[in-house]
Amino acid sequence: MSRSKQAAAKSMSMKRYTQRGVPGAMPGLIHIPKGAHPPQIRFLGYGPDASVAYDDCKFSQVKSLRGVSPVTWIDATGLGDAALIEQFGQLFGIHRLALGDLVNIPQRSKAELYQEILFVVIQLPRDVRTGSSPRNGNYVVEQISFFVGNDFVLSWRERPSDCFDAVRARLQVEESVIRRSRPDYLLYALIDAVIDAYFPTLEHVGVKLDELDEELESGLHPGIVSRIHGVRHDVRLLRRVIWPVREMVDSLGREHKWLVGAETSVYLRDCHDHAVQIIETLENYREACSDLRDYHATEVSNRMNEIMKVLTVIATIFIPLSFIAGVYGMNFDSGVSELNMPELKWRWGYPFALGLMMAVAIGQLFFFRWRGWLGGGRSAAAKRAGKQR
């Protein structure tokens, strides 16, 4: 990813936590986020016998079509129209606090009851590079909200995505279970679609970890630590997002039995199991990121030790050579005493000094190798172990 795209992704992620109203403002105030998309509305009414669907509806059409079918699903994308949000709130009797949570993003995944309307929030990760659901630190989180009543489901997303296309396709099949079920089953199907959208993201993260592992095995490469940190950032983000989803799904079947039937509760347990599976996978990925960082630090330390070993061997070899050169550089006058440097007048004195230096250096190299300090021979510890056997 280029630096400009990384900066844009970071800026987008930062903005996610500043789209709030003025501190101390009236509760339930609809504060439209900056850069919010204009809303687009899709209407779908269905029952056991028939279904009707309209794309890009106006509010007046939704108002007139409501009640035509046993179950109504309104799917809205974009939060850029406060007046439209107010109109939907009045049409379905949605509490102002729920409308405020719709636009004050991000909200923690949750399920709350406002009078006879169930308000559900869930988070969906999105890749800022491709615009689909799977950064080397490239993910942002988008909020999807649901308002559920006895005969309707109103879903509201920040921006268009394809995570609900499979549910729409199922609604076109006359024999499908969803066509014969109440709105609670549609809510389950939509939540299940969002949770299933996590798995391609997990697969993408797993592939990145495998690539980093193979790259580390082939040797150290510049920038690999920052890429490991980027994947770790993604894992932490996904874990922080999916953790409350598990609690939310669990609370739907346990605390809202007035709306969620016994049969739908069974399906919600499957969603709960999927959320737990995602959490466990992310825990494994987090440990893998830590292992990769530790492995990289160990490899760097080993390489540094190898370099220091070579430099130490070179320095150790030159210590006695410097001593010999220093001794023969003292140049004491042999005419004063026959003990003063007799080699200075010896024909082979200079070759003898060089040969002595070479013999000392070679002897040290053999000694280092015998001790196992140069990769060969047997170390003292290994010899002691052999004797004990």
Rosetta blueprint (number, residue, H / E / L):
1 M L
2 S L
3 R H
4 S H
5 K H
6 Q H
7 A H
8 A H
9 A H
10 K H
11 S H
12 M H
13 S H
14 M H
15 K H
16 R L
17 Y L
18 T L
19 Q L
20 R L
21 G L
22 V L
23 P L
24 G L
25 A L
26 M L
27 P L
28 G L
29 L L
30 I L
31 H L
32 I L
33 P L
34 K L
35 G L
36 A L
37 H L
38 P L
39 P L
40 Q E
41 I E
42 R E
43 F E
44 L E
45 G E
46 Y E
47 G L
48 P L
49 D L
50 A L
51 S E
52 V E
53 A E
54 Y E
55 D L
56 D L
57 C L
58 K L
59 F H
60 S H
61 Q H
62 V H
63 K H
64 S H
65 L H
66 R L
67 G L
68 V L
69 S L
70 P L
71 V E
72 T E
73 W E
74 I E
75 D E
76 A E
77 T E
78 G L
79 L L
80 G L
81 D L
82 A H
83 A H
84 L H
85 I H
86 E H
87 Q H
88 F H
89 G H
90 Q H
91 L H
92 F H
93 G L
94 I L
95 H L
96 R H
97 L H
98 A H
99 L H
100 G H
101 D H
102 L H
103 V H
104 N L
105 I L
106 P L
107 Q L
108 R L
109 S L
110 K E
111 A E
112 E E
113 L E
114 Y E
115 Q L
116 E L
117 I E
118 L E
119 F E
120 V E
121 V E
122 I E
123 Q E
124 L E
125 P E
126 R E
127 D E
128 V L
129 R L
130 T L
131 G L
132 S L
133 S L
134 P L
135 R L
136 N L
137 G L
138 N L
139 Y E
140 V E
141 V E
142 E E
143 Q E
144 I E
145 S E
146 F E
147 F E
148 V E
149 G L
150 N L
151 D L
152 F E
153 V E
154 L E
155 S E
156 W E
157 R E
158 E L
159 R L
160 P L
161 S L
162 D L
163 C L
164 F L
165 D H
166 A H
167 V H
168 R H
169 A H
170 R H
171 L H
172 Q L
173 V L
174 E L
175 E L
176 S L
177 V H
178 I H
179 R H
180 R H
181 S L
182 R L
183 P H
184 D H
185 Y H
186 L H
187 L H
188 Y H
189 A H
190 L H
191 I H
192 D H
193 A H
194 V H
195 I H
196 D H
197 A L
198 Y H
199 F H
200 P H
201 T H
202 L H
203 E H
204 H H
205 V H
206 G H
207 V H
208 K H
209 L H
210 D H
211 E H
212 L H
213 D H
214 E H
215 E H
216 L H
217 E H
218 S L
219 G L
220 L L
221 H L
222 P L
223 G L
224 I H
225 V H
226 S H
227 R H
228 I H
229 H H
230 G H
231 V H
232 R H
233 H H
234 D H
235 V H
236 R H
237 L H
238 L H
239 R H
240 R H
241 V H
242 I H
243 W H
244 P H
245 V H
246 R H
247 E H
248 M H
249 V H
250 D H
251 S H
252 L H
253 G H
254 R H
255 E H
256 H L
257 K L
258 W L
259 L L
260 V L
261 G L
262 A H
263 E H
264 T H
265 S H
266 V H
267 Y H
268 L H
269 R H
270 D H
271 C H
272 H H
273 D H
274 H H
275 A H
276 V H
277 Q H
278 I H
279 I H
280 E H
281 T H
282 L H
283 E H
284 N H
285 Y H
286 R H
287 E H
288 A H
289 C H
290 S H
291 D H
292 L H
293 R H
294 D H
295 Y H
296 H H
297 A H
298 T H
299 E H
300 V H
301 S H
302 N H
303 R H
304 M H
305 N H
306 E H
307 I H
308 M H
309 K H
310 V H
311 L H
312 T H
313 V H
314 I H
315 A H
316 T H
317 I H
318 F H
319 I H
320 P H
321 L H
322 S H
323 F H
324 I H
325 A H
326 G H
327 V H
328 Y H
329 G L
330 M L
331 N L
332 F L
333 D L
334 S L
335 G L
336 V L
337 S L
338 E L
339 L L
340 N L
341 M L
342 P H
343 E H
344 L H
345 K H
346 W L
347 R L
348 W L
349 G H
350 Y H
351 P H
352 F H
353 A H
354 L H
355 G H
356 L H
357 M H
358 M H
359 A H
360 V H
361 A H
362 I H
363 G H
364 Q H
365 L H
366 F H
367 F H
368 F H
369 R H
370 W H
371 R L
372 G L
373 W L
374 L L
375 G L
376 G L
377 G L
378 R L
379 S L
380 A H
381 A H
382 A H
383 K H
384 R H
385 A H
386 G H
387 K H
388 Q H
389 R L
